[in-house]
């Protein structure tokens, strides 16, 4: 872990802004796209870069914005990694978002988000808060291989259920579904059942499969050699160096996904989910102008 003073913290446009307080990750997920060389990391991925001045930059940025909107975090690096326990920079940023009357949306795999339930609840009461949780496999043993340094899916579902009890809306990322590993009807159906029980607002799914790029591919294949002997050769034979690796079961699994979401009135297209997440409540927008 190393510390830097960032020049800026918010990125985005059209009143949709995101921030990454940390750069790199300690969760060790074998499929992580953020490892790809195209993101130009100049340090080892596990050597977390900490933007130590993130709260000050965020406070300055929000002070200058008259129109309220949603502020997101977690798109590149999980804001609730192990270092957050001590540093609490995510919590400080949530406090600033609450203070300035903005909305918040957080993407995570970690139950450490529960430490900030008070702030998430307060933001949702004052404007809007959306918690986004990634779910890939319902099998605990497999989860410990795919995502070794973070809580398992069943614990994440408990987090979603607690958000439901507090009235905080949630969105699930059903991604990635790895060919020949977790691309089974049993796995996808179990995750969908858990989403229904937790009352999620939407599920983001870009199809059944994963993407691999230089940097990410090498790490993933090394993990296959370690945990699934012989599977790397099967991947190479079927997909070569393709960017998109679609599951052979994709058609059937997507039919199950679409039918389940439609039946349970769950937003099921990325566009619908992103639109919902980005929408800032109009009544609070009006209050920000006249209050």
C-alpha angles and dihedrals in degrees: 000000000000134000131232137175106235123212093219139001110195124073129178142063143238091048093301109116135174137185137196112206092181132036119209126019143242098203093092097214106179095221100045111151091197088076089068115122091233089077090064101226110189093191135047111286093238091050094088115218108218119203093212094184094051095114093051092047092048093049091052092047095049093046089061096050115087095181114071121226144154119291115205134197136180103052094122106014128022110252091211101059121141093273091061089071090071104023099043092192092143089055092050091051091050089052089054092048089052093046093054095044099245127139125247138212123185130194114203147142094205133097088213084092086078088072088070097045091119092059095041089051092047093049090049091050093049098041124326139318126185122189116204119198128188116225121181110154134016094204111097095207093050091044090057088058099043096040105019104170102045137068118282127256095261090057091048089052088054088055090052090050091051090051089051090052089053093047093246110145118234138201124195127213107216093197145165109015103188119216113247091003115064101354095111130124090235093057097044093044091050092052092046091050089052090050091051092049091049092050096234117188096218145355121219113213126162093188133292108299141047142258126239129195135170109296094019093057095054093050092047094049092049088054091050090053090051100044106019108034112206095013095102090062090050090053093048092048093051103035108019108191095332119151095217117050108191121197115246085228093052099112094053094042093049090050089054091047096049095044093049094048093047092049092050098039094243118154104250110177123078089232093055092046095048091046091053093046093050096046112107114204110262095218091060091045089056091047090054090058098045104023 
